Amino acid sequence: MSRNKDDWINQRAYSIWEEEGRPHDRGGAHWQQAAAEYEQLERTRASADGNELIEMLRRTGRLMRAAENDALRVVRPEQKPARKAIRRA
């Protein structure tokens, strides 16, 4: 176990302990919860260059190219593009 991992788990376990009102005899449970959270974060971490995240966004339809400058932007599914009002004569 690396030192950074131990430090992260220690700090998270301490935070959980404080959030629960500093109960006695729950250190093991807090450590296990913090360790599980750390493992979950490690499993969901994107690659250093972000290619995995970009590919996932493309697959889910949340990544689009802007027409003006061809830059990438993320669009949340709940966001809908504004519609222009059409005036009829």
Secondary structure, DSSP 4 states (H G I P E B T S, - for coil): --HHHHHHHHHHHHHHHHHTT--TT-HHHHHHHHHHHHHHHHHHPPPTT-HHHHHHHHHTT-EEE-TTT--EEE--TT--PPPPP----
